[in-house]
Amino acid sequence: MILIDVVIPVMAIFVIGFVVQKIFDFDIRSISTLSLYVLTPFLVFETFSTNELSWEYVHIVLFCICFCLILLSLSFLYGKIRKTNKTVTTAFMLAATFMNAGNYGAPLIYFALGERAFSYAIIVMVVQSILMNSIGLFLAANGSSMRAEEDFSPWKKMATMPVLYALILGISFQIFHLRVPGFLEQPVAMLSDACIPLIMLALGMQLAKIQFKSVNWYELSVITLARMVISPLVAVVVLSFVTLDPLLEKVFIIVASMPTAANITLLAIQFKTEPDFVSAVTFMTTLLSMVTIPIVLVFLGV
């Protein structure tokens, strides 16, 4: 049931994007720009302005940050061992660290564990969004092959990304109990809702342009293994040092088992940080998740 209700619909959107790109050959970078600079900020604002912030979720924030730093360190170390250049090492870090906690993880958790677990998953998704649009954004810009261009600065790029300002604005609305004017509520909601489908379509379109012969299959296999196997094992190890609500622990492990986030593919496209490799990892991990996720759910006794 979970495969039918969650995994297959996600794969279907990838396939649609793939087929559309094969037929029409769209400019994918323009579409990724639309997603990153227009739709994603509305999604972030909508999420933070409507989901109540609570001190109860501080440990979620701490876990996500700790988990992110561990995976970044492991993938960075792997890049150093392999003696890859900065752009390739950055691609390793992006693909291995940032998982699809939102448009894949959250709905899967809802179907697998219920409404209370879903509320936890939403907070995890929000924190992951912050990490992807701050640490992930900086890494993608800093490791970009565009750095050779005159006056290119990752800090300047971060400062021009509206998603960070949308985050601040959304939190401000929450803290000061502000409301979006009635005549703007529907447009904001519509643009927010349009973000995830377009991101998924853009991923499918990027997959249509991948030249798998140009992808290092050994590196692809290692990073895929890291995302789908090592990542949930790291989560289990980290959770062994703390005592949390058993339901929340299950949420963490399931999220840690998610494939590479589609948003990371957009960042790789936008900043030319090995987009074919990152897209290939996203594709392979998403495909492999159809096998690994049921195994994880059985392990958790779901």
Backbone torsions as a table, in degrees:
resi	resn	phi	psi	omega
1	MET	NA	-44.0	179.7
2	ILE	-61.8	-42.2	178.8
3	LEU	-60.7	-42.1	-177.7
4	ILE	-70.3	-42.3	-174.0
5	ASP	-81.7	-25.0	-173.6
6	VAL	-120.6	-59.6	-172.4
7	VAL	-66.2	-48.2	-176.7
8	ILE	-63.6	-43.6	175.4
9	PRO	-58.1	-39.6	178.0
10	VAL	-63.3	-47.2	178.6
11	MET	-61.7	-34.7	-179.8
12	ALA	-62.3	-39.0	179.1
13	ILE	-67.9	-39.4	175.0
14	PHE	-57.6	-46.1	-177.6
15	VAL	-63.0	-41.8	179.0
16	ILE	-60.9	-46.5	177.8
17	GLY	-60.8	-40.4	178.5
18	PHE	-60.0	-49.1	-177.6
19	VAL	-66.4	-44.2	179.9
20	VAL	-60.0	-41.8	-180.0
21	GLN	-66.2	-38.9	178.2
22	LYS	-62.6	-34.5	-177.2
23	ILE	-81.9	-46.6	-169.8
24	PHE	-105.4	-17.1	178.5
25	ASP	52.1	60.2	-179.8
26	PHE	-70.2	162.0	172.5
27	ASP	-80.8	99.4	-173.0
28	ILE	-66.0	-35.2	-177.2
29	ARG	-63.7	-36.4	177.7
30	SER	-65.0	-38.7	179.8
31	ILE	-68.3	-40.4	178.2
32	SER	-65.9	-35.0	176.7
33	THR	-64.0	-42.9	177.2
34	LEU	-59.5	-42.1	-179.2
35	SER	-66.8	-46.8	-174.7
36	LEU	-73.1	-38.7	-172.3
37	TYR	-95.5	-16.2	-176.9
38	VAL	-121.0	-59.5	-171.2
39	LEU	-76.9	-43.3	-178.9
40	THR	-59.8	-42.1	176.2
41	PRO	-57.6	-37.5	177.9
42	PHE	-67.1	-38.3	178.0
43	LEU	-64.3	-44.0	180.0
44	VAL	-64.9	-45.4	179.3
45	PHE	-60.7	-46.1	-179.1
46	GLU	-61.7	-41.1	-179.0
47	THR	-64.3	-47.5	-174.5
48	PHE	-79.0	-24.6	-179.3
49	SER	-85.1	-16.1	-176.5
50	THR	-112.7	-20.0	178.9
51	ASN	-97.7	120.8	-174.2
52	GLU	-63.2	131.1	175.9
53	LEU	-85.2	133.9	-176.5
54	SER	-140.9	144.8	176.4
55	TRP	-64.2	-17.9	178.3
56	GLU	-60.2	-25.1	-174.8
57	TYR	-98.8	13.1	179.3
58	VAL	-60.1	-40.8	-179.5
59	HIS	-65.8	-26.5	175.3
60	ILE	-65.5	-44.3	179.4
61	VAL	-61.6	-45.6	-178.2
62	LEU	-63.8	-41.7	178.8
63	PHE	-62.7	-46.7	-177.1
64	CYS	-61.5	-41.4	179.4
65	ILE	-66.5	-46.5	179.1
66	CYS	-60.6	-45.5	-179.8
67	PHE	-61.5	-44.4	179.5
68	CYS	-61.1	-46.3	-178.0
69	LEU	-64.2	-37.9	178.7
70	ILE	-64.2	-46.8	-179.4
71	LEU	-66.4	-38.8	176.8
72	LEU	-61.4	-42.9	-179.0
73	SER	-64.9	-43.5	-179.5
74	LEU	-64.3	-44.5	-179.0
75	SER	-71.0	-34.6	175.7
76	PHE	-64.7	-43.1	178.5
77	LEU	-61.9	-40.3	178.2
78	TYR	-61.9	-43.5	178.2
79	GLY	-60.9	-38.7	178.9
80	LYS	-67.4	-40.5	178.4
81	ILE	-62.2	-40.4	179.8
82	ARG	-78.9	-9.8	179.2
83	LYS	58.4	43.9	177.5
84	THR	-86.2	162.2	178.9
85	ASN	-74.9	172.9	-173.5
86	LYS	-60.4	-41.0	-177.8
87	THR	-63.6	-44.4	-179.4
88	VAL	-68.3	-43.3	178.0
89	THR	-60.6	-40.5	177.6
90	THR	-62.4	-40.7	177.7
91	ALA	-61.1	-40.5	175.6
92	PHE	-57.7	-48.3	-176.1
93	MET	-63.4	-42.5	179.9
94	LEU	-65.3	-48.4	-174.5
95	ALA	-69.7	-34.2	-176.2
96	ALA	-83.9	-23.3	-169.9
97	THR	-97.7	-42.0	-169.0
98	PHE	-99.8	115.4	-174.2
99	MET	-101.0	165.8	-178.8
100	ASN	-83.9	75.4	-176.0
101	ALA	-80.7	-18.1	-173.5
102	GLY	-92.1	-78.6	-172.1
103	ASN	-79.6	3.2	174.2
104	TYR	-124.6	-55.6	-175.3
105	GLY	-63.2	-48.4	-175.7
106	ALA	-61.5	-50.7	178.7
107	PRO	-64.7	-35.2	178.2
108	LEU	-63.6	-41.8	178.4
109	ILE	-63.8	-37.5	178.2
110	TYR	-60.5	-47.4	-179.0
111	PHE	-70.4	-33.3	-175.3
112	ALA	-84.2	-37.7	-170.3
113	LEU	-122.2	-10.7	175.7
114	GLY	100.7	-174.7	-169.9
115	GLU	-70.9	-40.1	-178.7
116	ARG	-65.5	-40.5	176.5
117	ALA	-65.0	-35.2	179.5
118	PHE	-63.1	-36.7	178.2
119	SER	-63.7	-37.9	173.9
120	TYR	-64.0	-43.3	-177.1
121	ALA	-61.8	-33.9	179.2
122	ILE	-64.5	-43.5	178.6
123	ILE	-64.3	-42.1	177.0
124	VAL	-59.8	-43.2	179.2
125	MET	-60.1	-41.6	-179.8
126	VAL	-64.0	-45.7	180.0
127	VAL	-63.8	-42.9	177.4
128	GLN	-61.0	-37.5	177.6
129	SER	-61.5	-42.3	177.7
130	ILE	-62.1	-46.9	-177.8
131	LEU	-63.8	-41.8	179.9
132	MET	-66.4	-37.9	-175.5
133	ASN	-91.3	8.6	173.3
134	SER	-125.1	-73.0	179.2
135	ILE	-63.4	-48.0	-179.5
136	GLY	-62.2	-42.4	179.2
137	LEU	-62.7	-45.2	179.9
138	PHE	-63.2	-43.9	179.5
139	LEU	-60.5	-45.8	-179.0
140	ALA	-61.8	-41.8	179.4
141	ALA	-71.4	-41.9	-177.7
142	ASN	-67.9	-33.0	-179.4
143	GLY	-96.0	7.6	-174.5
144	SER	-65.0	144.5	173.5
145	SER	-72.3	-5.9	178.0
146	MET	-84.6	-2.8	-177.1
147	ARG	-62.1	-21.4	178.8
148	ALA	-72.2	-15.0	-179.2
149	GLU	-70.7	146.7	-177.7
150	GLU	-60.7	136.2	175.5
151	ASP	64.6	17.4	177.7
152	PHE	-79.5	126.6	-179.4
153	SER	-137.1	125.3	178.6
154	PRO	-62.6	-35.2	178.6
155	TRP	-65.3	-40.6	178.1
156	LYS	-64.8	-39.4	178.0
157	LYS	-61.8	-43.8	178.6
158	MET	-60.2	-40.7	-177.0
159	ALA	-67.7	-22.9	-178.6
160	THR	-95.3	0.3	-179.7
161	MET	-84.7	115.0	-175.7
162	PRO	-65.9	-17.3	-177.8
163	VAL	-61.5	-34.1	179.6
164	LEU	-68.1	-37.5	178.6
165	TYR	-72.8	-32.5	175.9
166	ALA	-65.3	-36.7	177.6
167	LEU	-62.7	-49.1	179.4
168	ILE	-61.6	-42.7	-179.5
169	LEU	-64.9	-41.7	179.8
170	GLY	-63.0	-43.6	178.1
171	ILE	-64.5	-39.3	179.0
172	SER	-62.1	-42.0	177.6
173	PHE	-60.7	-38.1	-179.6
174	GLN	-68.5	-47.0	-175.9
175	ILE	-66.3	-43.2	-174.9
176	PHE	-95.3	9.9	176.0
177	HIS	55.5	43.9	178.0
178	LEU	-89.6	158.4	178.7
179	ARG	-127.5	145.3	174.1
180	VAL	-68.8	133.5	177.9
181	PRO	-51.8	142.7	-174.5
182	GLY	-52.5	-39.8	-176.9
183	PHE	-72.9	-10.9	178.6
184	LEU	-104.0	-12.0	-175.8
185	GLU	-58.6	-47.1	-177.6
186	GLN	-68.0	-45.3	176.6
187	PRO	-59.1	-41.7	179.2
188	VAL	-62.6	-44.5	-179.8
189	ALA	-64.4	-40.3	-179.3
190	MET	-65.6	-43.3	179.3
191	LEU	-67.1	-37.3	176.4
192	SER	-62.8	-45.3	-179.1
193	ASP	-66.2	-27.2	-177.3
194	ALA	-77.3	-15.5	-171.8
195	CYS	-64.8	-56.4	-174.0
196	ILE	-62.0	-46.0	177.3
197	PRO	-58.1	-39.6	-179.8
198	LEU	-68.3	-38.6	176.5
199	ILE	-59.9	-44.2	-179.7
200	MET	-66.4	-39.9	176.6
201	LEU	-62.9	-42.7	-179.4
202	ALA	-61.7	-37.4	176.9
203	LEU	-63.4	-47.5	177.9
204	GLY	-58.8	-38.4	179.0
205	MET	-66.7	-39.5	177.3
206	GLN	-66.1	-36.9	178.0
207	LEU	-60.9	-32.7	-179.4
208	ALA	-67.0	-20.2	-177.4
209	LYS	-103.3	-0.2	-179.4
210	ILE	-67.6	133.1	170.4
211	GLN	-101.6	94.8	-173.6
212	PHE	-62.0	-20.4	177.2
213	LYS	-69.1	-20.1	179.6
214	SER	-92.4	-2.2	179.6
215	VAL	-93.3	133.5	177.0
216	ASN	-74.9	108.6	-173.3
217	TRP	-68.6	-29.4	177.2
218	TYR	-66.1	-49.1	179.3
219	GLU	-63.1	-39.1	178.9
220	LEU	-60.6	-42.6	-179.3
221	SER	-65.8	-41.5	-178.5
222	VAL	-65.8	-47.2	-178.0
223	ILE	-68.8	-34.9	175.2
224	THR	-63.0	-43.4	176.8
225	LEU	-61.4	-42.1	-179.7
226	ALA	-62.1	-43.2	-176.8
227	ARG	-70.9	-39.1	-171.7
228	MET	-96.6	-20.5	-177.3
229	VAL	-119.1	-54.4	-177.0
230	ILE	-65.5	-39.7	-178.3
231	SER	-57.2	-53.0	177.8
232	PRO	-64.5	-30.8	176.5
233	LEU	-66.0	-38.7	175.9
234	VAL	-61.9	-41.9	178.6
235	ALA	-60.7	-42.9	179.2
236	VAL	-62.4	-42.2	179.7
237	VAL	-64.4	-46.7	-179.8
238	VAL	-61.0	-42.6	-178.8
239	LEU	-68.5	-21.1	179.5
240	SER	-69.2	-15.8	-178.9
241	PHE	-94.6	-4.2	-178.5
242	VAL	-132.6	165.1	176.2
243	THR	-117.4	113.7	-177.8
244	LEU	-128.1	171.8	172.4
245	ASP	-55.3	124.9	-179.2
246	PRO	-53.1	-35.2	178.8
247	LEU	-65.6	-42.4	178.7
248	LEU	-64.4	-38.1	177.5
249	GLU	-61.1	-40.1	177.6
250	LYS	-63.6	-39.6	178.3
251	VAL	-61.1	-45.8	179.6
252	PHE	-58.9	-45.6	-176.8
253	ILE	-66.8	-41.0	178.5
254	ILE	-64.2	-44.8	178.5
255	VAL	-61.5	-40.5	179.0
256	ALA	-64.5	-20.0	-178.9
257	SER	-91.2	-0.1	-177.1
258	MET	-72.1	154.0	176.1
259	PRO	-70.0	171.3	179.4
260	THR	-58.4	138.7	-175.6
261	ALA	-68.9	140.8	176.8
262	ALA	-62.9	-31.8	179.1
263	ASN	-60.0	-33.1	179.5
264	ILE	-67.0	-34.5	175.2
265	THR	-62.5	-40.6	178.1
266	LEU	-62.1	-42.5	178.2
267	LEU	-63.4	-41.3	179.2
268	ALA	-63.9	-38.3	177.2
269	ILE	-66.8	-47.3	-175.2
270	GLN	-60.8	-40.7	-174.7
271	PHE	-106.9	8.3	177.5
272	LYS	55.6	47.0	179.1
273	THR	-102.5	76.9	-178.6
274	GLU	48.2	57.8	-176.0
275	PRO	-61.7	-34.9	178.7
276	ASP	-64.3	-43.3	-179.5
277	PHE	-65.3	-48.3	-178.9
278	VAL	-62.7	-41.0	177.9
279	SER	-64.4	-39.6	179.3
280	ALA	-64.3	-40.9	177.2
281	VAL	-63.5	-43.2	178.8
282	THR	-60.3	-43.5	179.8
283	PHE	-64.1	-48.9	-176.3
284	MET	-66.7	-41.4	-179.5
285	THR	-68.9	-36.8	177.9
286	THR	-65.3	-43.3	178.4
287	LEU	-64.3	-45.0	-178.5
288	LEU	-66.6	-27.3	-178.6
289	SER	-62.2	-23.4	177.8
290	MET	-64.1	-20.9	177.3
291	VAL	-100.0	-44.8	-172.6
292	THR	-74.5	-36.3	-177.1
293	ILE	-62.3	-47.2	175.6
294	PRO	-57.8	-35.5	178.2
295	ILE	-64.3	-43.6	179.1
296	VAL	-62.4	-41.0	-179.7
297	LEU	-65.4	-37.8	176.1
298	VAL	-65.5	-42.1	177.6
299	PHE	-58.9	-35.9	-178.5
300	LEU	-84.9	-4.1	179.2
301	GLY	75.4	26.2	179.9
302	VAL	-80.4	NA	NA
